[in-house]
Amino acid sequence: PTNMSELAEQNSLFEGLEETGKASSKIKEMQNSFCAFFEKHKSKRILDLGKLSLTRHIIKEVSILEFSAGAIVDKNKKKLLSNIENSKYNIEEGFHRLFKECQQGLPTNGEFTPIKALQVLEKVSKTVKEQETLAKPIEAGLKVFDLSIDYKFLNLIQDDLSILRQLYSLAASWEDHWSEWRDSKFNTI
């Protein structure tokens, strides 16, 4: 499987195979009871020996199919796990690249006006949300294998964004008040 719907199909197949295994063990129990009953009532010859050997043959074929299907499921699980681990790695690597870009591109040295800096921070915030949204569908596939995506770089970016947003909001507020104070002082003189 290469996507989530194929994973769901594989899981339902695997669950079906597990149910078949349970049914197979019940069939074997029934066959043993059947053989015991047959041995007890040999003289009555109620049952046909041909049917008994056919039942044994069917059970053997089911067991072979179960084994083959189990091998196929195991092989596909390994491929799927590999694909999911690659997707996880790519997503986390994308988070890391975004973190590095943010370290270089966030307005941290005063080259932007407060309003322009807040606009840049809003764009980065949208990009972070988009990256988070892209990672969510992969989470379901990862949970099947007890894996999860590491959001540490996105969390670091969000922490930086929060602090910078507060800083530039305060700076924008100061500039608004400063122009108001400056103009009112000259008007009163």
C-alpha positions as CSV (number, residue, x, y, z in Angstrom):
1,P,0.0,0.0,0.0
2,T,1.2,3.5,-0.8
3,N,-1.7,5.5,0.7
4,M,-4.1,5.5,3.6
5,S,-7.0,3.8,1.7
6,E,-4.7,1.0,0.7
7,L,-3.6,0.7,4.3
8,A,-7.2,0.4,5.5
9,E,-7.8,-2.3,2.9
10,Q,-4.7,-4.2,4.1
11,N,-5.8,-3.9,7.7
12,S,-9.3,-5.3,6.8
13,L,-7.6,-8.1,4.9
14,F,-5.4,-8.9,7.8
15,E,-8.4,-8.9,10.2
16,G,-10.3,-11.2,7.8
17,L,-7.3,-13.5,7.8
18,E,-7.3,-13.5,11.6
19,E,-11.0,-14.4,11.6
20,T,-10.3,-17.2,9.1
21,G,-7.6,-18.6,11.4
22,K,-10.1,-18.6,14.3
23,A,-12.7,-20.3,12.0
24,S,-10.0,-22.8,10.9
25,S,-9.4,-23.8,14.5
26,K,-13.1,-24.2,15.1
27,I,-13.3,-26.4,12.0
28,K,-10.5,-28.6,13.4
29,E,-12.4,-28.9,16.6
30,M,-15.5,-29.9,14.7
31,Q,-13.5,-32.4,12.7
32,N,-12.1,-34.0,15.9
33,S,-15.6,-34.2,17.3
34,F,-16.8,-35.6,14.0
35,C,-14.0,-38.3,14.1
36,A,-14.8,-39.2,17.7
37,F,-18.5,-39.5,16.8
38,F,-17.7,-41.6,13.8
39,E,-15.4,-43.9,15.8
40,K,-18.2,-44.4,18.4
41,H,-20.8,-45.2,15.7
42,K,-18.8,-47.1,13.2
43,S,-21.3,-49.8,12.8
44,K,-24.0,-47.4,11.8
45,R,-22.0,-46.0,8.8
46,I,-24.0,-42.8,8.9
47,L,-21.3,-40.8,7.3
48,D,-19.4,-41.2,4.1
49,L,-15.6,-41.5,4.4
50,G,-15.2,-39.5,1.1
51,K,-16.8,-36.5,2.7
52,L,-14.4,-36.8,5.7
53,S,-11.3,-36.8,3.4
54,L,-12.7,-33.9,1.4
55,T,-13.2,-32.0,4.7
56,R,-9.6,-32.7,5.6
57,H,-8.4,-31.6,2.2
58,I,-10.4,-28.3,2.4
59,I,-8.9,-27.6,5.8
60,K,-5.4,-28.2,4.5
61,E,-6.0,-25.9,1.6
62,V,-7.4,-23.2,3.9
63,S,-4.3,-23.5,6.1
64,I,-2.1,-23.1,3.0
65,L,-4.0,-20.1,1.9
66,E,-3.8,-18.6,5.4
67,F,0.0,-19.1,5.4
68,S,0.4,-17.6,1.9
69,A,-1.9,-14.6,2.8
70,G,0.0,-14.0,6.0
71,A,3.3,-13.9,4.1
72,I,1.8,-11.4,1.6
73,V,0.4,-9.2,4.4
74,D,3.8,-9.3,6.3
75,K,5.6,-8.3,3.0
76,N,3.1,-5.5,2.4
77,K,3.3,-4.3,6.0
78,K,7.1,-3.9,5.6
79,K,6.7,-1.9,2.4
80,L,4.0,0.2,3.9
81,L,6.1,0.8,7.1
82,S,9.0,1.8,4.9
83,N,6.8,4.3,2.9
84,I,5.3,5.7,6.1
85,E,8.7,6.1,7.7
86,N,10.0,7.9,4.6
87,S,6.9,10.2,4.6
88,K,7.5,10.9,8.3
89,Y,11.1,11.7,7.6
90,N,10.2,14.0,4.7
91,I,7.6,15.9,6.8
92,E,10.0,16.3,9.7
93,E,12.8,17.4,7.4
94,G,10.4,20.0,5.9
95,F,9.6,21.3,9.4
96,H,13.4,21.6,10.0
97,R,13.9,23.5,6.7
98,L,11.1,25.9,7.5
99,F,12.6,26.4,10.9
100,K,16.0,27.3,9.3
101,E,14.3,29.7,6.9
102,C,12.4,31.3,9.7
103,Q,15.6,31.9,11.6
104,Q,17.0,33.8,8.7
105,G,13.8,35.4,7.4
106,L,11.9,36.5,10.5
107,P,12.0,40.3,11.2
108,T,14.3,40.3,14.2
109,N,16.8,43.1,13.6
110,G,14.5,46.1,13.0
111,E,14.7,46.2,9.2
112,F,10.9,46.3,9.0
113,T,8.3,48.7,10.2
114,P,6.1,47.2,12.9
115,I,3.2,46.9,10.5
116,K,5.3,45.2,7.7
117,A,6.8,42.9,10.3
118,L,3.4,41.8,11.5
119,Q,2.4,41.1,7.9
120,V,5.5,38.9,7.5
121,L,4.8,37.1,10.7
122,E,1.2,36.4,9.6
123,K,2.5,34.9,6.3
124,V,4.9,32.7,8.2
125,S,2.1,31.7,10.6
126,K,-0.1,30.6,7.6
127,T,2.8,28.5,6.3
128,V,3.3,26.8,9.6
129,K,-0.5,26.0,9.7
130,E,-0.3,24.6,6.2
131,Q,2.6,22.4,7.1
132,E,0.7,21.1,10.1
133,T,-2.3,20.4,8.0
134,L,-0.2,18.4,5.5
135,A,1.1,16.3,8.3
136,K,-2.3,15.4,9.9
137,P,-3.3,12.7,7.3
138,I,0.0,10.9,7.8
139,E,-0.6,10.7,11.6
140,A,-3.3,7.9,11.1
141,G,-0.9,5.7,9.2
142,L,1.8,6.3,11.8
143,K,-0.4,5.3,14.7
144,V,-0.8,1.9,13.2
145,F,2.9,1.3,13.7
146,D,3.1,3.2,17.0
147,L,5.0,6.1,15.4
148,S,4.3,9.8,15.5
149,I,5.5,13.0,13.9
150,D,7.9,15.2,15.9
151,Y,6.5,18.8,15.8
152,K,9.4,20.3,17.8
153,F,10.5,22.6,15.0
154,L,7.0,23.8,14.3
155,N,6.5,24.4,18.0
156,L,9.8,26.4,18.1
157,I,8.6,28.5,15.2
158,Q,5.3,29.1,16.8
159,D,7.0,30.2,20.1
160,D,9.2,32.7,18.1
161,L,6.1,34.0,16.2
162,S,4.2,34.6,19.4
163,I,7.1,36.6,21.0
164,L,7.8,38.6,17.8
165,R,4.0,39.2,17.3
166,Q,3.8,40.7,20.9
167,L,7.0,42.7,20.3
168,Y,5.9,44.2,17.0
169,S,2.3,44.8,18.2
170,L,3.7,46.8,21.1
171,A,6.0,48.7,18.7
172,A,3.1,49.5,16.4
173,S,1.0,50.7,19.3
174,W,3.9,52.8,20.5
175,E,4.3,54.4,17.1
176,D,0.6,55.2,16.9
177,H,0.7,56.8,20.4
178,W,4.0,58.6,19.7
179,S,2.7,60.4,16.6
180,E,-0.4,61.3,18.6
181,W,1.7,62.6,21.6
182,R,4.1,64.4,19.3
183,D,1.3,66.2,17.3
184,S,-0.6,67.2,20.4
185,K,2.5,68.7,22.1
186,F,3.1,71.0,19.3
187,N,-0.5,72.0,19.1
188,T,-0.6,73.0,22.7
189,I,2.6,75.1,22.5
